[in-house]
Amino acid sequence: MKKLQYIIFAGVLLIIAGSCGKSLNNTVGGEVVGERSSSWAEPKPYGMVLVSRGSLDMGVSEGDSLWDIQANSKGISVDNFWMDETEVTNSKYRQFVYWVRDSIIRERLASPEYGNDETFKIDVDEYGDPVKPHLDWSKRIPTRNLLDEEIAAINSIYHVHPITGESYLDPMQMNFMYEWYDHTEAAKRRYRLNPNDRILNTDITPNLEEVIMISKDTAYVDESGIPINETIVRPLSSLYDFVHTKITNIYPDTTVWVNDFKNAYNEPYMRLYFSHPGYNEYPVVGVTWEQATAFCHWRTIFYYMGQKKGSRRIEPYRLPTEAEYEFAARNGRTENKYPWDIQGTQTSKGCFMANFKPGEGNYTKDGNMIPAKVASYSPNDFGVYDLAGNVAEWTSTAYTESGLENMSDMNPDLKYNAAKEDPYASKKKVVKGGSWKDVGMYIRADMREGEYQNQPRSYIGFRCVRTQLGFAKSKK
């Protein structure tokens, strides 16, 4: 009998229920005074700081013929957002990996093929009414006095290396399935379900028979247990056409230390950097844009798992846009090229302001060889660390040579969810901040690079942001 391969499904489609039965008694002498509702101040998210709204001239404002850099600045404004103080660390990313691991183990403990213990899944609510089956995270995975079927379920996710004999977590099984609702596409007028709403010009008669085609990402597991991601095109029929599903293998590629540097002895980093506790507080690397995006979705799900039923909604965790990253990395000021207020990379006393490559082949002059422990250097004015150097960071923005030309000047961004069938050149995302392997020019906040969204690197990591709910004063 074929063994089933379980992939954890975690949806983030948020349905907001409207209130009903409220009395409209907020009247003062028949005047309209507005609906009364409870006030709410969004609590500060753990490990994040607020980047207050502001404006600047984004991009390079002065050309440099020596480096073949063209001036292409544009005035933009961004709204308030929370930003991680540091890059996501190995320790935090391992929490994601272990959550997926434990989810798969729980699925198998509940499966008739392995543990056959139905108590690991919840299929009724507290009132006994049926609900969509989901894992019971309050039930612990057994560790003592294990039955044979429990041992099989737990050991099925580990392998033994045929040469070294070491037991290791199987990276190929670390698959995370999630879904999201594309609010932006669903809001576009051309995708309105009612044809009469697609055209406002009353001189034009809407074509009620017009078929609107929609592109939808979907994912499933085939009969062999192999995860399949594909993009389908079909006629628009309901809001569910804007619900996308993705399966991502989320284990970092630890071989990047060897593949990024030819003819170099980086084997210890390949074996130890992600897994050894000595590197817990170092930025995770070897993650693709797709994996970083999956982490953001999981982080939102994990947040709600820790909240009481009926708690207030938050904006989802996500990758920063290119504009948000640059705004934070320039302290919200056009005149800044770096996260600090001096124009160079060293203080007057010769102290380095970031982890980068100060000289040809000299990685250690700034005190580090590879990525430094997060927060090793001083934060910027917003309280954010390592926005220049250490590791370059993924943004949500699609990379094009035209850069800012195709973006709005208000909360600018350029999104393109490339389908599998699209040309590979269309699958680049903007990377910002420069890294430990770059010279001082390329860790400037006004510089940008592009990398393929499925390409892991030993010098690219990421951090999360979250749009702030409510108001905050603009940075002066």
Secondary structure, 3 states (H helix, E strand, C coil): CCCCCCCEEEECCCCCCCCCCCCCCCEECCEECCCCCCCCCCCCCCCEEEECCEEEEECCCCCECCCCECCCCEEEEECCEEEECCCCEHHHHHHHHHHHHHHHHHHHHHCCCCCCCHHHEEEECCCCCEEEEEECCCCCCCCCCCCHHHHHHHHCCEEECCCCCCEEECHHHCEEEEEEECHHHHHCHHHCCCHHHCCCCCCCCCCCCCCCEEEEEEEEECCCCCEEEEEEEEECCCHHHHEEEEEEECCCCCCHHHHCCCCCCCHHHHHHCCCCHHHCCCECCCCCHHHHHHHHHHHHHHHHHCCCCCCCCCCCCECCCHHHHHHHHCCCCCCCCCCCCCCCCECCCCCECCCCCCECCECCCCCCCCCCCCCCCCCCCCCCCCCCCCCEEEEEEECCCCHHHHCCCECCCCCCCCCCCCCHHHCEEEEECCCCCCCHHHHCCCCCEEEECCCCCCCEECCCEEECCCCCCCCC
